[in-house]
């Protein structure tokens, strides 16, 4: 397929495409050495080694694409360190930093449906490269430079060993393990057929109840995204355990396809997004572990984040939506927790990368040390901060890009004065249009950059009111 028809374009965290249509062996073989060159130009020195980490998840043909990427970079003169197995994307970011590599190339499409595969570029510092770096890669595509170097070397490594050792040092593994072995805590993990499979058992050194462990490149016809509609098996397992009436706490942990996003299910079977987990994590890390630093949130993050931060005199820094903005802040400031509502959470105690397995360990440690179910813990934080809230979001497909353009024009030219019968008291345009209402509720209206989709986010006093405001926004959009 000619590159001019469907050009390679990097999004917020890499390039992805439909396997065999846009994402082909030919294109990966072209792209990988260019990415390696840009990593060398930006992070290398004349005397430094020219090594590149290559990793992959469990998607269809992921290993084969990784081998093609490795071979093409080796032929271009780079020393390639290829993973022996699938692993979480954060494990490869960790390896890039630990092994003083120029960076990492990871074959993954994260939480996207089965027909996609993608390529993420990680820097020597252990996180996603900036848009400026990916732009440099794109600029080389029309006229790729020739590589006249001698071939590099190819070696292999276990991506799990050093990564697990690093994570184990950050929490009280022994206390978590003892709680599980004694029956005080029952842990379920839905790995969604993805790269987190075996991860918690490796870290904890004991058995847990893992769901969707087997490799399934079709993801049962869905997508490896931590959303309630894909978690029927986990909900059933938690509710069955609850009905048995045994003592002890229960928790379900959910990992996306490449294990950089997390969600959870409490002991009663309630879904908990990162909007719930982040306040718990802030409280646990600040109160029990005594950590300090900024709380970095995106514009779609809950108002509970700054209220919990205030309890511990922690500063809050707000960014547009996208983990790249959080990672940029982590490189320039002391950050305690940085997180986004879609499940990506990172820590100043770690590399500047969202990491679902580290988040899972901190969540388990919070449960064990507090002795509370996650749902109870969250409710106690709402009481503590005197802020009781509910949140939801919907993605609204639009008829066409022309309809999208009309909505954009209307938002730019007409100021909304009232939403669902409430006065608008403020509008922020840091990322989309965030309207704050008289009772403290807020509605965020954003557009997908590549398709006719309207993204609607809302936080209000109760879930009923959230849904009323979201329905108002849907009707408003459909009226244009």
Secondary structure, DSSP 8 states (H G I E B T S, - for coil): --TTTS----BTTBEEEEBTTTB-HHHHHHHHHHHHHHHHHHH--TTS--EEEEEE-SSTTHHHHHHHHHHHHHHTT-EEEEESS---HHHHHHHHHHTT-SEEEEE--TTSBTTEEEEEEEETTSSB--HHHHHHHHHHHTT-----S----EEEE-TTHHHHHHHHTTS-HHHHHHHHHTTSEEEEEE-TTSTTTTHHHHHHSS--EEES-S--TTGGGSBS---GGG-HHHHHHHHHHHHTT-SSEEEEEEE-TTS--EEEE-TTS-EE-HHHHHHHHHHIIIIIS----EEEEETTS-THHHHHHHHTT--EEEE-SSHHHHHHHHHHS-EEEEE-TTS-EEETTS-SS--HHHHHHHHHHHHHHHT--HHHHHHHHHHHHT---EEEEEEEE-S-HHHHHHHHHHHHHS---EETTEEEEEEE-SSSEEEEETTS-EEEEEE-SSSSEEEEEEEESSHHHHHHHHHHHHHHHHT-
